[in-house]
Amino acid sequence: IRDSCLYRSMALYMSDSREWREEKIQAREDTEEFTRFTPLDRFLHALVISSFLLLVLTGMPLKFFYTDWAKVLLAGMGGQAVAAVLHRLGAIITIFYFSVHVISVFYALFLGRKRFQNPETGTYEPSRILAAATGPDSPMPGLQDFKDVVAHNKWFFGRGPKPQFDRWTYWEKFDYMAVFWGVFMIGLSGLIMWFPETFTVVLPGWAINVAHIIHSDEALLAAGFIFTFHFFNVHFRPDKFPMDKVMFSGRLSKSELLSERKKLYDRWVAEGTLEKHRAGHEWDAWKNIALPAGFLAFMIGVVLMLLIYFAMASRLTGE
């Protein structure tokens, strides 16, 4: 799907590059902006970036210890002992941001609990809970996402119009759910290896070896996914290159909303909440720090991706 999207985007660029450039310029220079992500969202994403890069920087050299670049990285960090401490620091940051996010989600659900109640009887109804869980403001997948997949694939192959999305696209929801799977599988297996004496009170000794395999392979899968699929969506797509700054600024221009998420814009208009989402000027005060930091993280990820691919190719070829 990602490749088809790239080919389709490049085809559109080649067929009408002037319109393409004008649209990008308009999105960049449009001063009318609306908030999509809260300060807490952006703060937690910054923790995701820093902890993930720290975990990959300290974990992948241990997995590919036989490569020259892994030896250089480990030596630069002060050896395997220091790398292990830094790796656990990354794990602690991960547990922290994941816990804060889950708590904030349940807190928001508690504050908005009235929407789950029947206004006439005051009883909580499962249908209302399900509608909220899969609604346009929820990152959980729903029926509309399957419809969006079909519509998007039709557009990829020139069989239909470009679909419009609401607050979340189907691939963003997939990324979101992947974090839950990764934190659970990688985190639990990592804790088993971190505290083997505690876990082997109830688990057999061979569970440590299984945890090592799961931790290593799931971590490689996570790194490969983030540095390829996720990076494509936020960096390598021609209409976003070199970087989609929305997660750093928390805002989208009106032209971007109308071009990519017209459903969201129309919903805000219909609800009468458009002005509520209009962004202020606080981004100007720190964008010169946030954007370079984000781009630096992106470049580190690209380098790590190339090193990992090189190590895997070397293993396959026996070189």
Secondary structure, 3 states (H helix, E strand, C coil): CHHHHHHHHHHHHHHCHHHHHHHHHHHHHCCCEEECCCHHHHHHHHHHHHHHHHHHHHHHHHHCCCCHHHHHHHHHHCCHHHHHHHHHHHHHHHHHHHHHHHHHHHHHHHHCHHHHECCCCCCECHHHHHHHHCCCCCCCCCHHHHHHHHHHHHHHCCCCCCCCCCCCCHHHHHHHHHHHHHHHHHHHHHHHHHCHHHHCCCCCCHHHHHHHHHHHHHHHHHHHHHHHHHHHHHHHCCCCCCCCCHHHHCEEEHHHHHHHCHHHHHHHHHHCCCHHHECCCHHHHCHHHHHHHHHHHHHHHHHHHHHHHHHHHHHHHCC
